[in-house]
Structures are given as C-alpha cells and as structure tokens.
C-alpha cells in the first residue's frame, strides 16, 4: 500500500486506538513493582505514542502531500535513474508514463479528457535531470488543432513538496480542464514539477556558484526541451510561470529576470527574497551581487524592468507576505504590469491556494497566446 493510501492511514489510526485500549486494560496489572512491569509500561506507552504520531503524520502528509511515496520519504527517487541520450538527435524529454485525467466523463480518451504524461526533463546546459508531469489538454489530440501550437505554463510546488501535490492536492490539470471547457481560459499545456531539482537541497531557483544551475534549468533548458517535444511555441508570449510559496518566488524571479522567455509570472503566497538556511546551504558563495539579484524588491528598484506581467497573492489575515506583496506591487513600473489577489483571510495552505488557482489560471491565459 502506498504512503498516501487511505488504507495505510486507517490502519495506523486503528493501531493507535487498539494500543490505547490495551494500555488502559493492562495498566492495573502493570502497576505492580518489578522491572518487568516497568518495562511493560514503558513499552506500551512508547508503542501508543509512535502509533499516534504516525497517524497524525500520515494524515498531514495526505493533506499536504509533502511526500508522494515511501521511496520519496526515504530519499529513494527511482525516476532520476532514467538515462537520457544527450547526443546528436537525442531527446531532452523522456516520457516514462501516461495517465488519464480522473473524474472526467470519457477521460480515458485523450481527445476528450486530455492526458497527463510523466516525463524526465534533461537540462542540456544545466546538466540537471528532473521528473515532471505534463498535462496536455483535450484539444491537443483533436484533429482541428493538429497543426496548432499551444501556450504553456511551468507550475511549481513549494519546498519540499512533490509534483503529485499539483495533481492531487491543488488539482491544476482538473482546474485547467474545467476552466477551458467553460470558455474562461484557452487550452494550455502545464509542465508540473517541484523546485527541488537537486534534491534534497533547496536551491531557490538560483544558479549556485560551483553548484546546481537551477535558474538556467528553468529559464533555458526546460522551455527548450518542452518546445522541441510538444507543440508549444518558443516566443515569450507562449510561456508563463506559476507556483506557490517557494514555487511562487521562483515564478516571479524567473519571469522578472528572463522576460525574453516568459511573458508572465504568478506567485501564490510568494516571498520576495531567497531563503538562506540549513536547507539551502550557501547559495551565493559570498557574491553580494548574486544575493541582491535574488531579492526581487531590490531588483525592481535597481534593474531595468522588462515587459513581463506579474500576479501576486496574499491575504489580509493569515499570510505573512502582505507587507512584501504591497511593496512588490508599488515597485513594478511600466513596461511591466502587475495584478493581485488579496483574500480577506487565508493561511499558507492548500485551501487558500485552491481558492486562488482558478482565477490565476484565467489571468495567465489572458497574458499568453498560442501563436
């Protein structure tokens, strides 16, 4: 049974209840003196606590999807072992699986429900290989669109989330499908992944001196690989970037510093300065200019602003980025444009982002074009 299986959660909860009942039942007998009864009390209490914490941890993981599998939990990511040919004629994207969009009538047929492809993207310049999910809308498989290109958006989770978060918890493909079906947005290709392309390190989408070239991967390698594999345009107006939390910071950062590749960036609950802590290590190796460039508010004040469009989200109560978001909005100048979503109340969680994703996708669609 998988880590996120409801059966695993139910078994853990049942075990906790049973151990609690056994502890209560046997406690009078274990109240006697002697080292055996003392060890018995310690063992029962310890087992009950472990089962209880396991239940809480599994419930939290099922909601937030921090880890998508047992292998992911224990750092054993088999997808990264896929060999991709970088020689002449080799593809930079390898499709390793396909699945239908759940809950859609006729979803088993790609021309009706679209398709989600599990892929490995190989960074030609950055030398980073990373797994991702690519959502192809139904129109991609329909004869009327056979010669048409589609706009695409890179979609990132927060740190240390998994790409499965975007499918199950945040429902990006299902939302995109429904919004396009209701004519609120145009059909779009979604490239869904986590920002941790050099696990377990949080690189904050920075080109680390002497380390992972994460910014290069997202700004250059990924759009090139996708455009060469799928019918996606190569102009800035064909590409957008969206994410939550760390993914939101990355989306704004990449769109800001690479307007020649991305026309739009949407940061849901984003922060505006690269984190530096035990998960990131030394990102800048003492280079002051690199650290300043990774500060988006500094960049808006000191660097030229391109023709990028930005969307930022926050809430008046529950989010810690309200002040930074207001500063970001104030500092964006023409030819750049900025829009915002401000909720009355909403914390840094899936419930908040699920309220923001539908309008954010509609906004993104309005900033991109297929041709």
C-alpha positions, -999 to 999 in steps of 0.1 A, spaced: 0 0 0 12 35 -9 23 61 15 -7 83 7 -32 54 7 -62 59 29 -59 22 40 -24 30 54 -38 59 74 -68 39 86 -45 10 98 -23 34 116 -53 51 133 -68 17 142 -35 5 157 -33 37 178 -68 31 191 -61 -6 199 -28 2 217 -46 29 237 -73 4 247 -47 -23 256 -28 2 277 -59 11 297 -69 -26 301 -35 -38 312 -24 -8 333 -37 -22 366 -16 -54 361 14 -33 351 11 -11 382 29 -38 403 65 -34 412 94 -51 394 115 -44 364 93 -64 340 62 -44 347 81 -11 344 94 -22 310 59 -32 301 45 2 310 73 19 290 68 -4 260 30 2 258 34 40 262 61 41 236 42 20 211 10 40 216 28 73 211 45 60 180 12 48 165 -4 81 174 23 103 159 24 81 128 -14 86 123 -10 124 127 19 124 103 2 103 77 -29 125 79 -9 156 75 10 141 45 -22 130 29 -35 166 31 -3 185 22 14 157 1 49 165 14 59 130 2 43 111 -26 56 76 -19 77 55 5 106 59 -18 103 97 -17 100 97 21 132 77 24 150 96 -4 149 69 -29 137 85 -61 138 59 -89 128 84 -116 161 101 -115 178 69 -127 164 72 -162 191 75 -188 185 102 -214 206 105 -246 222 139 -250 240 130 -282 230 145 -315 194 136 -323 187 126 -286 156 139 -269 157 161 -238 124 148 -226 117 111 -220 81 100 -214 81 73 -187 43 70 -181 8 82 -191 -24 86 -172 -59 99 -178 -75 129 -160 -96 115 -132 -133 124 -128 -138 135 -164 -165 117 -184 -148 99 -212 -115 108 -196 -99 76 -209 -98 91 -244 -71 119 -247 -92 139 -272 -120 141 -245 -102 143 -212 -67 152 -222 -37 133 -209 -11 136 -182 24 123 -191 51 116 -166 84 126 -180 121 132 -172 134 165 -184 171 166 -192 188 200 -189 211 204 -219 230 234 -204 225 230 -167 231 192 -168 201 188 -144 177 159 -149 143 162 -132 110 144 -132 78 163 -141 42 158 -152 30 173 -184 -8 180 -188 -19 180 -224 -55 194 -229 -81 175 -250 -76 200 -278 -40 188 -282 -53 155 -295 -82 168 -316 -78 170 -354 -90 206 -356 -59 216 -336 -34 192 -353 -13 220 -367 -17 245 -339 7 253 -311 -3 258 -275 8 282 -248 25 266 -218 29 273 -181 55 259 -158 38 251 -124 59 246 -93 51 234 -58 66 248 -26 96 233 -9 99 204 -2 66 194 -19 62 168 -46 49 171 -81 20 150 -71 8 179 -50 -1 197 -81 -22 169 -95 -40 157 -63 -40 184 -37 -40 215 -59 -58 199 -89 -41 220 -116 -50 197 -146 -86 193 -135 -90 231 -129 -74 239 -163 -97 214 -180 -128 228 -164 -119 265 -170 -111 258 -207 -143 238 -210 -163 267 -196 -145 291 -221 -129 310 -193 -94 303 -205 -77 290 -236 -63 254 -236 -28 253 -221 -1 228 -216 11 226 -180 46 214 -170 42 205 -133 71 198 -110 88 208 -77 115 234 -74 138 209 -58 156 197 -89 188 189 -70 172 170 -40 173 173 -11 188 208 -14 165 239 -17 183 259 -44 157 287 -45 159 286 -83 194 301 -82 225 293 -103 247 283 -73 284 291 -80 300 257 -83 267 240 -77 233 233 -93 224 257 -121 187 257 -113 179 291 -128 194 280 -161 174 248 -160 141 267 -156 149 297 -177 165 280 -207 166 242 -206 130 234 -197 112 256 -222 136 245 -250 131 208 -242 93 212 -240 90 232 -272 111 206 -291 89 177 -278 54 192 -278 35 217 -299 44 246 -277 56 280 -291 90 294 -283 82 331 -280 78 348 -246 41 353 -252 38 314 -253 53 309 -219 41 316 -183 53 305 -148 32 299 -117 38 285 -83 30 286 -46 53 296 -17 89 287 -29 75 279 -63 58 313 -63 91 331 -55 107 311 -84 79 320 -108 82 357 -101 120 356 -101 124 337 -134 97 358 -152 114 390 -139 149 382 -149 140 364 -181 113 384 -199 128 371 -232 115 337 -223 85 342 -200 58 368 -205 40 362 -172 48 350 -137 23 343 -109 34 339 -73 8 324 -49 17 332 -13 52 340 -26 80 356 -7 104 380 -24 139 372 -12 158 340 -15 158 319 17 191 311 32 191 284 59 201 248 66 181 235 36 197 259 11 233 260 22 255 288 9 237 298 -23 258 328 -32 293 320 -21 298 355 -7 288 372 -40 269 403 -30 255 410 -65 240 375 -68 224 379 -34 209 413 -43 197 400 -76 178 372 -58 160 399 -38 130 407 -60 122 440 -43 159 451 -48 157 440 -84 126 461 -91 144 492 -76 178 487 -93 174 467 -125 155 475 -157 120 461 -159 110 441 -190 76 436 -205 66 409 -180 32 406 -163 31 396 -127 4 382 -105 9 382 -67 -15 369 -40 -18 374 -3 -45 377 24 -52 404 50 -52 378 77 -33 346 78 -4 352 54 30 366 63 37 382 29 12 410 30 37 438 35 61 424 9 33 419 -16 22 455 -12 58 467 -17 62 445 -48 30 460 -63 42 495 -56 77 489 -72 65 474 -105 68 501 -132 60 502 -169 65 484 -193 60 457 -167 25 451 -153 12 437 -120 -21 423 -108 -30 409 -74 -54 387 -55 -60 397 -18 -82 375 3 -98 387 35 -85 356 53 -64 326 42 -33 309 56 -3 294 39 -20 262 28 -38 242 1 -72 256 9 -60 291 2 -42 282 -30 -72 262 -43 -92 295 -40 -66 313 -60 -56 288 -87 -88 291 -109 -86 330 -113 -48 327 -115 -50 303 -145 -76 326 -162 -52 355 -156 -23 335 -170 -43 325 -201 -51 362 -207 -14 371 -208 -3 343 -232 -11 334 -267 -8 303 -288 8 317 -319 
